[in-house]
Amino acid sequence: MSTTDDERRLAELGYKQELARSWSGFSNFAISFTIVSILTGGLASYGIGLANGGPITMACGWPLVSIMVLFVGLAMAELASAYPTSGGLYWWASELGGPVWGWFTGWFNLIGQIAVTAAIDYGAAIFTTSVLNVIGIDIGTDRTAIFMVFAAILILHAVLNAIGPHLSAVINNISAWWHVAGVAAFVLVLGIGAENHQSIGFVFTETVDNSAVGFGGVAFSFLLGLLHAQYTFTGYDASAHMSEETHDAARMAAKGIVNTIIVSAVAGYLLIMAVTFAIPNLDDALNPEKNSGYPVIYILENSLNSFWSGTLLIIAAAAQLFCGYASVTSASRMLFAFSRDGAVPGSRLWSKLSARKVPVNAVLFISFFAFLLLIPSMLVPAANAPVAYAAATSVATIGLYIAYGIPILLRQRHGSRFSTGPWQLGPWYRPIGIIALIWIALISVLFVLPTDDRGYPWNDEFTWTVVNYAPLTLVAVVGAIGVWWLVSARRWFTGPKRNVAEPPDTAETPVGA
């Protein structure tokens, strides 16, 4: 498929070619693989799974989530092939269901994009801070130091993203190989160099129950711990958002989504198992006074000598910097497309491109609101700062997966009327979509629940310093955009706005006709 064909298909969807179409299929895969980043979510949020269910969550939760996420990814890939536009999810929902569906899908997606960028870069700040101290740049490891590094990383990612799309493609290509080599390094070093290794029985049967509930016990805690893997498997919609910059987008975006999930599932499991087998002492790994809130760093520093633990920390920190950079890239394209259709206040500003075909203002928007989202990590007592990070991961996961689910639901409603692209599921779209929707509904309920035993309303130790503010954030934002829709937006938001005439020889009947 030539660039002319890509531009023709984009014109059929209503848009002229504004972004630079310079990405290969591998680059499209690389950005999603980089944002999923098993060396980011798999390590930075490792403590969420370990504290909720224990080693068995790591051993059994990852493959369970991987399989279920693959159903979601397959359903999304078919949509990405049919509609290869940067608008991605909200465009699909608008086309299949009308403006109101596009409105809410877009806002859920945007909220999720901001939250996942915040969580990624905060996780990167945790590891980068540790690396700086290891190599002799003593800035401390308290939350103030972490937050300052977090802010610096956001600024770095904003500046690099402003340079141009070609640099983005190169960085993400390098990142993909860095992640593969990094996982290999973790597996080999921990497999050979760890002072002690846990037994298979420990890894696959040892449990931890911090749910503090009288029903469900460790099984309920295990479900809460799935946030670790589920949060890691976010952001693969980047392949769709980069469609307008990818050659042969109708095929490559779909393949980028599916291949990202499969490769991340396999490599991620090897990584998680290597870390879990190397746990020196489970009680100490879960003790905030000994792990500083981040078990992986404790595991590395207490199972390896200083050289190898420092080396792996550097590998992880670099991977997480790659991940945050890619997240800003993807989120800015989504905001650019959403603003191009007039859905965001100040849309003209956020949809403006620089001379290098980069939505620089959208980059700054994403970076600023990602910074704001994690300010609460500085407001709660230091011992509870990780709760803010856990909540950010919940907001990211729920926001993104609801945005994933809405167009999948609408695709089910259209059935055989749906005009597929070159990559399609055939009759399997029905069972795959249904399983995907059931899973999204389940996790959306699970991850608004507190992940700290003092946060449950039926526990006498409840305090606001540990409450999961994910549901509060989501309710507030969704309530605001819902009221906005009813009071104003429904009168002027009409969904995607064409900015180019459709080629007369390629016109198609709309899906909903």
Helices and strands as residue ranges (DSSP letters): H 3-12, H 25-36, I 37-41, H 42-44, H 46-51, H 55-56, I 57-61, H 62-82, H 88-97, H 99-134, H 143-163, H 165-193, H 200-205, H 218-225, H 227-232, H 238-241, G 243-245, H 249-277, H 282-285, H 288-291, H 295-303, H 306-340, H 347-350, H 360-373, G 375-378, G 382-384, H 385-414, G 415-417, G 426-428, H 429-446, G 453-455, H 470-484, I 485-489, H 490-492
